[in-house]
């Protein structure tokens, strides 16, 4: 079996949700009637087989079921997809298999079924520990229900993570610190902490444009960032990536495949992947509409609508963009092998400003640089 630099993982997209959250721009869809899961299983199997033909023999180190809301799948559906993945790219003995889940009581009831199916890590979309804010975010669970789901997840899985959104309307640094400490008290090994952003085409964009959604100003947003770093580090879950915090050794290995510029197969409607096909790194995208993807797979064996060979410069840019999100930074020697070059004078200027450090070939963004990461990357790549 081949070994991919940066690792190899499989992403599986389940595109359905019970309701669309007003801040979300993901490829998720609400349907009146539940989808035919047997039909989707057959399509997943066909697309997995096609991607395996492209990638050649590899072993999968990680699998991630994302969405949408994967916890709307029956455990038997998850088991069938995992069996197909294992047949195509045999799972390593220590493979990380993650499933995103909503923390409603109905979905929590399936957790033990997912564990039996082969899932060993769950990521819960808690989003807030404030009932008023949960309603404002369009979530369908309460704080009590979310915490009960976390407790069930910790009994069912060895590894549990959950998400929170901060910089919400009316949020203060003091209130966020208290909420974060409450979250940390749950004893999970990993937290994903995302600053609320206004995404194009969402209901929140329309409310924000009309002045009906007021977010914290820049000064408060920076204070919320600082609180996030201080509270998590003090609890033993420092940031290892700009929005992700973990106990040492508990990092999300699937996401590390992305950030370390590994290769991955994207399966399902609207999934994207990066595969080495006959030595060339290719960017693959599938049809976004679930029914359109399903029809295309049934007709052609896959739902790919875009397949582009990436130039050396494009690969180097992607590696820099992804890798600088990590505290560990990027290996400039590998960056150069891909065809990239960072102007030494630009690095020197950022070192002088305290935004990055350079030790040997390892380039890292500093704590001072992370709050302005986009500007740091632009300065390096510009």
C-alpha positions, -999 to +999 in steps of 0.1 A: +000+000+000+012+035-008+020+060+019+009+096+012+030+125+025+008+143+050-014+113+054-045+100+035-081+102+047-116+099+034-144+125+037-180+114+034-207+141+030-242+135+041-260+166+027-293+166+047-304+186+077-337+189+096-334+226+093-310+251+078-292+273+104-292+310+095-254+314+097-246+283+077-233+283+041-224+246+040-238+223+013-268+212+034-304+207+023-338+202+040-362+178+025-398+170+035-394+133+030-364+114+044-339+103+017-338+067+005-307+056+025-304+023+007-302+041-026-275+065-012-255+035+002-254+020-034-242+054-048-216+059-021-202+024-029-200+032-066-183+066-060-158+051-035-149+024-061-143+051-087-121+072-064-101+041-055-095+035-092-081+071-094-060+070-062-045+035-065-038+014-034-036+034-002-045+028+035-070+051+051-057+066+083-089+087+089-125+088+079-148+118+085-186+118+082-195+155+077-225+174+065-252+184+067-261+162+096-246+128+095-263+118+127-295+116+106-281+085+090-290+051+104-261+033+121-265+005+094-259+031+067-227+043+084-215+006+088-222-001+051-202+030+040-173+021+063-172-014+049-170+000+014-142+024+024-123-005+041-126-026+010-112+002-012-086+017+011-080-007+041-083+011+074-051+012+095-054-005+128-055+028+146-077+047+121-097+076+134-133+075+123-153+107+132-190+114+128-205+149+132-237+148+152-263+172+165-268+169+203-306+163+202-320+135+224-332+116+193-298+116+176-280+108+208-300+076+211-280+064+180-246+069+195-240+033+206-252+021+172-226+043+155-199+030+179-209-006+169-207+005+132-170+015+137-171+052+146-146+059+174-148+097+176-178+120+176-179+158+170-210+175+185-225+207+171-233+222+205-226+259+193-236+277+225-243+270+262-270+297+264-306+288+255-315+323+241-284+323+218-291+287+207-326+299+195-309+329+178-285+305+160-314+284+148-304+253+167-330+227+176-316+217+210-314+232+245-284+236+267-297+207+289-302+185+259-267+193+246-250+185+279-270+153+282-258+143+247-222+151+256-225+127+286-240+100+264-212+105+238-185+102+264-200+068+275-202+056+239-169+069+224-133+071+236-129+104+218-154+133+220-152+169+206-177+196+204-181+230+187-189+264+201-195+297+182-183+329+199-185+366+190-222+362+191-245+393+194-243+409+229-216+385+240-190+399+265-155+386+273-167+378+309-197+359+297-177+340+271-150+330+297-177+316+320-193+297+291-160+283+280-151+272+315-185+254+317-177+237+284-142+226+296-157+212+327-174+185+306-140+168+303-138+164+265-104+161+248-111+185+220-130+218+213-135+236+180-142+273+188-152+293+158-157+331+156-191+339+141-187+352+106-212+365+082-213+342+051-226+354+017-261+342+009-272+333+044-301+347+064-276+362+088-261+382+059-294+397+051-301+406+088-266+420+092-270+441+061-303+455+074-288+464+107-309+438+126-279+417+136-252+435+156-220+416+162-192+426+187-169+453+174-132+447+166-121+456+202-145+432+218-138+405+192-101+407+200-109+404+237-130+373+230-101+358+210-077+365+239-101+349+264-104+319+242-066+313+242-061+320+279-089+299+292-083+268+270-045+269+276-051+271+314-073+240+312-047+220+292-064+223+258-042+249+240-048+258+204-030+236+179-048+253+150-063+287+147-098+275+158-091+241+174-079+232+208-070+198+222-052+179+249-018+169+236-022+138+215-060+144+210-058+166+179-083+158+151-062+136+129-085+139+099-083+176+098-045+174+102-045+156+069-059+188+053-037+212+072-005+191+066-015+190+029-020+153+027-044+136+002-080+128+007-109+114-012-142+134-011-173+112-013-209+124-017-227+155-029-206+186-029-175+169-015-141+180-026-109+160-026-072+161-034-058+129-049-025+120-065-035+105-098-005+090-117+018+113-098-002+145-104-022+162-076-057+168-087-085+189-072-118+170-074-153+184-068-186+166-070-221+178-079-236+198-050-273+190-054-280+157-036-305+144-062-283+156-091-253+138-075-273+107-070-285+106-106-250+113-119-234+085-098-261+060-109-255+070-146-217+074-146-203+057-114-193+090-098-205+126-092-174+144-102-181+177-120-146+193-118-113+175-120-083+199-123-046+192-122-029+216-098+002+234-109+033+233-087+026+270-077-010+262-069+001+233-047+027+253-029+001+281-022-024+256-009+002+241+014+011+275+028-025+285+032-034+253+051-002+247+070+002+282+086-031+276+104-012+251+126+009+260+156+035+236+142+038+257+110+050+245+077+082+229+063+096+252+038+118+225+023+086+205+014+070+238+002+100+243-021+098+207-034+062+214-044+074+244-064+069+272-039+093+300-029+087+325-001+108+357-005+133+358+024+129+395+028+091+391+035+099+364+061+125+387+077+100+416+079+074+395+096+100+380+120+109+416+129+073+424+135+069+394+158+043+378+135+063+346+125+094+326+136+118+307+114+139+279+128+157+260+101+131+252+075+102+254+099+081+286+095+055+292+123+030+320+130+034+334+165+007+340+191+007+377+180+003+367+144-026+343+147-053+370+152-043+385+119-034+352+101-050+362+068-028+393+067+003+373+075-004+348+047-011+376+023+022+393+032+041+360+026+024+350-006+018+385-021 
